Amino acid sequence: MHDLVWTEQAAQTYNQLRDQANAARKKRRSGSSGRKKSTKAEGLFKQVAKCADLLSTNPRHPGLQTHPYSSIPHPYDKNQKTFEAYVQQHTPGAYRLFWCYGPGKNQITIIAITPHP
């Protein structure tokens, strides 16, 4: 099990997605939207949260499709690798979670959560 450390940018994105999902859920449950099914915002946040949870339990989980990513430098050690994990697949603008090991033992730093470029 790894402890998750969040960069300011990643934490801000995560909180923003969470707030959007909560607002959509509240609006949907109040009946003003006429929707019964979850919204896109709710689904996206659920996927991001699941990805982060899987990452903390098993960074090599097959569903994450984790692989090295060279365009983002490692924030703690330039000689170490950063990685990309799939939040979504087969979706236009699918979200990705970028991460690295560190700064301490059994820690994973979430660097960014972004739509696929």
C-alpha positions in Angstrom: 0.0 0.0 0.0 1.3 3.4 -0.9 0.5 6.8 0.6 -0.6 9.4 -2.0 1.0 12.8 -2.1 -0.6 15.4 -4.2 1.0 18.3 -6.0 -0.9 21.6 -5.7 -2.0 21.4 -9.3 -3.3 17.8 -9.0 -5.1 18.5 -5.7 -6.7 21.5 -7.2 -7.9 19.5 -10.2 -9.1 16.7 -8.0 -11.1 19.1 -5.7 -12.6 20.9 -8.7 -13.8 17.6 -10.3 -15.2 16.5 -6.9 -17.0 19.9 -6.4 -18.5 19.6 -9.9 -19.7 16.1 -9.3 -21.2 17.0 -5.9 -23.0 20.0 -7.5 -24.4 17.8 -10.3 -25.5 15.1 -7.9 -27.2 17.7 -5.7 -29.0 19.2 -8.7 -30.0 15.8 -10.0 -31.3 14.6 -6.6 -33.3 17.8 -6.1 -35.3 16.9 -9.2 -34.6 20.2 -11.0 -32.6 18.6 -13.8 -35.1 15.8 -14.6 -32.2 13.3 -14.7 -32.2 10.0 -12.9 -28.8 8.7 -14.1 -25.4 10.0 -13.0 -24.1 13.0 -15.0 -20.8 13.1 -16.9 -19.2 15.1 -14.0 -20.2 12.4 -11.5 -18.9 9.6 -13.7 -15.6 11.4 -14.3 -14.9 12.0 -10.7 -15.8 8.4 -9.8 -13.3 7.2 -12.4 -10.5 9.6 -11.2 -11.1 8.5 -7.5 -11.0 4.8 -8.5 -7.8 5.4 -10.5 -6.1 7.1 -7.5 -7.3 4.3 -5.2 -6.0 1.5 -7.5 -2.7 3.4 -7.8 -2.3 3.5 -4.0 -3.0 -0.2 -3.7 -1.3 -1.5 -6.8 0.5 0.8 -9.3 0.9 -2.1 -11.7 -2.8 -2.9 -11.8 -3.6 -3.9 -15.4 -6.6 -1.6 -15.6 -4.4 1.4 -15.1 -2.3 0.6 -18.1 0.6 2.4 -16.4 3.6 3.2 -18.5 6.5 5.7 -18.4 5.9 9.2 -19.6 8.9 11.3 -20.6 7.3 14.8 -21.2 6.8 15.5 -17.5 10.0 15.6 -15.4 10.2 13.8 -12.1 9.7 16.5 -9.4 12.2 15.0 -6.9 14.9 13.3 -8.9 15.6 14.0 -12.6 17.0 10.5 -13.0 13.8 8.8 -12.0 10.8 8.1 -14.2 7.3 9.6 -14.2 4.3 7.5 -15.3 1.0 7.9 -16.9 -2.1 5.9 -15.8 -5.4 5.7 -17.7 -8.4 7.1 -15.9 -10.6 6.6 -19.0 -10.2 4.6 -22.2 -11.9 4.8 -25.6 -13.2 8.3 -24.8 -12.5 11.5 -26.7 -10.3 13.6 -24.4 -9.9 10.7 -22.1 -8.4 11.7 -18.7 -4.9 10.6 -17.6 -3.3 10.7 -14.2 0.5 11.4 -14.1 2.5 10.2 -11.1 5.9 9.2 -9.8 7.4 7.3 -6.9 8.4 9.5 -3.9 9.4 11.6 -2.1 9.5 9.0 0.6 9.4 5.3 0.8 6.0 3.8 0.0 4.8 7.1 -1.3 3.4 8.0 -4.7 3.1 11.6 -5.9 0.2 12.5 -8.1 1.6 15.2 -10.4 -1.3 16.0 -12.6 -4.8 14.9 -13.7 -5.5 16.1 -17.3 -7.5 15.2 -20.4 -5.3 13.3 -22.9 -3.5 15.8 -25.1 
